[in-house]
Amino acid sequence: MTHTTDPKMQACIDTCTKCHQTCLHEAMNHCLEEGGEHVAPDHFRLMMNCAEMCQTSANFMLSGSALSTQVCRVCAEICDACAQSCEEIEGMEQCARVCRECAESCRRMAGSGATTTANVQERVPAEEL
């Protein structure tokens, strides 16, 4: 049996996956090779956190989690912070752009879910919250 993913959700999954790949690749290659401000602890940590959060967000959506809208909301915040950090460093324009695109996609996804704590509790057993 094939499961069809909502096109809006699939677009967000794709955007999160692209952001995960971009941040991880840029951090591990471009930033490490450039050194200096590219590997400043706050910037480098944020890039790694962004990559991880984007992968987590995609995983939550792929699994059909009732909590995916909350995860998308947090992902958008982290992507915005990463984009801002990248915009302050020369040569990080592509990463900043991809992070902004992901933040916007996650905001749309978080806004569309209308998942509140109350209806999450209705759909998810308390021991899983």
N, C-alpha and C positions, 0 to 999 in steps of 0.2 A: 504494500500500500504506500502510495506517495503522499507526502504531506506538503501542501502548498503554503508558503509563507506569504503573508500580506506584503504587497509590493512596497509600501512605505517602510515596513520593518526591514525588508530585504535591502532596501537602499541604505538604511541606517547601519545594518550589519556590514554591508560592503564598505561604507565610509569609515566605520570603526576599524575594520580590518586594514584598510589602507593607512589609517592614522597609526595604528599599532606598528605596521611594517615600516612606515616612514620614520617615526620617532626612534624605533629601535635601531634601524639602519644608520640614521644620521648620528645618533649618540655613539654607536659602536665603531663607526668609520670616520665620518667627517669630524665630529667633535674630538675624539681621541687623537686623531691625526693633527688637528689644528692646535690643540692645547689651549693654554691661556684661559680667557673668559669662557671658551667653549666647554671647558671641564671644571668650571667653578662649581663647587658642591651643590649650591641651590639650583643652578640651571641644569646640571647633569642629572641630579636626583629627580627633578621635575620631568625631564624628558623620559626617564625610565618609568616614573610613576604614570605618566600619560600613556606610554606604550602598554603597560600592564592593565590600566583601567579600561583602555579601549578594547583590549582582548577580552577582559572580563565582561564588559558591556555586551559585546557580540555574543559571548557564550551564554549570558543570561537570556538574550533574545532568542538565540537558537534553541535553548532548552524549553522555551515557553514559560519561563518563570513569571509568577504573578508579581515579582519584585523588580522586573526589568525596567519599569518606568522610573523607579527611584534610582536605580543604578545608572540609567541614562542621564538623569538630572545631575548626578554627581560627576559623571563622565564629562558632561558639557562644561562644568565649572573647572575641572582639571585641564581640559583642552584649551579653554580660554586663558588660563594661567600660563600654560606651556607656550601658547601662541604669543602672549605678551612677552615672555622671557626670550623667545626666539627672535621677536621683532627688535629687540635691543642689541642683538649680536649680528654683526655683518656675516653674510653668507648663509643665513638661516631662513631666508624668505620662503623657500618651498615648504619647509617644515611648519612655519607659522601659518601659511595658507591652508595646508592640509588640516592642521589643528582647528582653525576657524571653521572650515567646512564640516568637520566632525562635530564640533560644539553646536553648530546650528542644526545639524541633522538630529543630534541627541536631544536638543531642546524641543524640536518638533515631535519627536517620539515620546518624550516625557509629557508633553502637553496633550498628546492625543490619547494617552492611556487612561486618564481619569481614574487612576488607581489611588485610592486613599488608604490610610491605615485601617479604617473600618472595613472596607471591602477586601483588603488583603487578608485581614484576620478571618473574614468569612470564607475565603478561598484557600488559606494556608493554615494547617493545624498549628496551634500555639507552640508546640515543641519544635517546629521548623522556623519560627520567627526569631 
